[in-house]
Amino acid sequence: MMETIKLVNNFLWGIPLPILLFGTHIYFTIHLKGVQKHIPKAIKLSVTPDKNAEGDLSGFASMTALLAATIGTGNIVGISTAVALGGPGAIFWCWLTGILGMATTYAECYLGVLYRRKTSDGTFLGGPMYALEYGLNKKWLAVIFCILTLIASYGVGCSTQARAVTETAETLWNLPKYASGMIIAVLVGLVIIGGVKSIGKICSKLVPAMGIFYIIACMIILAVNLKYILPAISLIFQSAFLPTELPAAVAGGFIGSTIRSAARYGIARGLFTNEAGIGTAAISSAGAQTSHPSRQALISMSATFWDTVVICAVTGLVIVTNILKNPASIKGYSFSEFTTAAFSTIPMGNILLGLSLIAFATATLIGWSYFGEKAVEYLFGKSGISTYRICYIVMIFVGSIMSMELVWEMTDLVNAFMAIPNLLCLFLLRKQIRPYQK
């Protein structure tokens, strides 16, 4: 079964899905008249309350809940493997995926707000499942999307992140996995049991703090590697478009450095980390306090900007400057640990990175619990939420001690199948999606 899943994933994520998703990003960039140019406005709106607007969360809290779910171990581990397997040029393609992906995030969040529904208790529900049911009259497809979202919440949103926390805690403090797994299960459980308001409150504080902390840590490394920044940027752009002959000492750090491998791994990792096109962003946006779909769509678009255009790019630059400065520093590290190798070159670097990993993974645990909860509410009503929360908390502990290979492969497969109904919905309802107007 494992080999079959791997074979399917290698096919789907090798060429079809990256082309489909990247093509969607380009299409909506054109359709929405380059909505990315409004990113300064999006950032401003994210911290500006929309007075007298209905919703469960402020625009900022909704955006940070989305950012909590997307900023995870992929921003650190995923970028490391992209550089190792695709060479320095993978950073450019990952970055470009974030730039163009903002348009797709805008599109799916626009529909998320446009087709959201207000429940009897005053809360709001929305996302691709509601656009599929009320916009396309495809309830059966909406049910499939929700089932996939529920499965993904236990996979990428729960098990993989819990395991990242326990492995980091074991490395830094020799804390047994079952002990740290129990601690993180209790802490996250206290947050998600409080419901949407509690999730929004924690995310609005945790996400900015952890993002700033991680970026400052990266800036320290870049300051140490200052004279290698411009050569690294030049190498990234050059190897993204041209066959690049790397110096022998440096080339050993990269398995692949062809244009094809750079584009493949850069695009795939960028799509994986920002989730643009998967549809989860629309679930978060639907609960926002907003007076118009375009307003919240613009705010949610900024989450993709912070996740991929900023954090992933900074991580990639840290890795490449470190390899240029000291190629031998990555010896003994796996493809997923090139970021660790870079942080180990500064005092307390491993602790800084470890704390960042724990914070990122914890935020993802909280953010994805919200996505799964809304999928359960669509399928079973509010009566199913309590059971889901209990299962999610238990799964945090189980995921923290179980083998991750099957979970990662299943997660990749589920994410691929989630994208299909969401992208279909976006294209069929594209005329309903309006560009942002001042």
C-alpha positions, 0 to 999 in steps of 0.5 A, a space after each residue: 500500500 505504501 509503495 502504491 501511495 508513493 507512486 501516485 504521489 510521485 505522479 500527481 506532485 511531479 508534474 500534473 498538480 504543480 502545472 495545474 496549480 501554477 496555471 491557476 495562479 497565473 490565470 487568476 493573476 490575469 483575471 483579477 488584474 494583478 491583485 498582488 499590487 494591492 499587498 500594501 493595502 492588504 497589510 493595512 486592512 489586516 490591522 484595520 477593524 471593519 466596523 459594523 461588519 458581521 462575523 465571528 473573528 476580526 479580519 486580523 484574527 481570521 488572517 492569523 488563524 489561516 497563517 497559523 495553519 500554513 506556517 509550519 514545519 514546511 517553511 523550515 524542513 520543506 525549503 531545506 529539501 527543496 534546496 537540496 533536491 532542486 538546487 539554489 534556483 528552487 528558492 526563486 520558483 518557490 518565491 514566485 509561487 507565493 507571488 502568483 499564489 496570492 491571486 488564487 488565495 484571493 479568489 478562493 477567499 472571495 467565494 468563501 465569504 460570498 457563499 457563507 451562511 449564518 447559523 441559528 446561533 449567529 456564527 458563520 460557516 463557509 469555504 469551498 463546500 458551501 460554494 460547491 453546494 450553493 454556487 454549483 449545486 454539487 452537494 455530493 462534491 462538497 461532502 467529499 471535500 469535507 471528508 478530505 479536509 477532515 482526514 487532512 486535519 488529522 494528518 498534516 494538521 495534527 500528526 505531522 506537526 505533533 511529531 515535529 514538536 516531540 522530535 525537537 523537544 527530544 533533541 533539545 532537552 532529551 524529553 521523551 516523546 510520550 511526555 512532550 506529546 502529552 504536554 502539547 496535547 493538553 496545551 492545544 486542547 485547552 485552546 481548541 475546546 474554547 472554540 473559534 473565539 479562543 483560537 482567534 485570540 491565541 493565533 492573533 498573539 502567537 503568529 506575529 510573535 513567532 514570525 518576528 522571532 524566526 525572522 530576527 533569528 534568520 537576520 542574525 545569520 544573514 548578518 554573519 554571512 553578509 558578504 555572501 548575500 549578493 552572491 547567493 541572490 545571484 546564484 538563485 536567479 542564475 540557476 533558476 533560468 540557466 544551466 549553472 556550473 556550481 563550484 565543486 565544493 558547493 555543488 556537493 550540497 545540492 543533489 539537483 541543480 538543473 532548471 527542471 529540478 529547480 522549478 519542480 521542487 521549488 513550485 511543489 514546496 511553495 504550493 505545499 506550504 502556502 496551500 493556495 488552491 487547496 481551499 482551506 484559506 476560504 474556510 478561515 475567511 468565511 468567519 471574518 468580520 467583513 463588509 464585502 468579500 473583496 475586503 477579506 479576500 485581500 486580507 487573507 491574500 497577505 497570509 500567502 505573502 508572509 508565508 511564502 514570499 517572506 518566510 520561505 524566501 528568508 529561510 532559503 537565503 539563510 541556507 544558500 549563504 551558509 553553503 556558499 560560506 562553508 560547504 562543509 557545514 552541511 556534512 552529516 545533515 540530511 536533506 531536511 536539515 540544511 536549515 539546522 546546519 545553518 543555525 548551528 553556525 551561530 551561538 544557541 542557533 539550534 535552540 533558536 531554531 528548535 523553539 521556532 519549529 515548536 512554535 510553528 508546529 503548535 500554531 499549525 495544530 491550532 489552525 488546522 483544528 479549526 478547518 477540521 471543525 468546520 468540515 465536521 460541522 458541515 457534515 454532522 452539524 454542531 453535535 459532532 464538534 465535541 467528538 471531533 475535538 476529543 479525537 483531535 486531542 487524542 490524535 495529537 498524542 498518538 501522532 507524536 509517537 507514531 511513524 510518520 512515513 505513511 502519514 506524510 504520504 497519505 497527507 500528500 495524497 489527500 491534499 492533492 484530492 482536496 485541490 481538485 474540487 476546489 479548483 473546479 469550483 474556482 474556475 466554474 464560479 470565476 465570473 463571480 469573483 471580482 477584482 479589488 477596487 479601492 
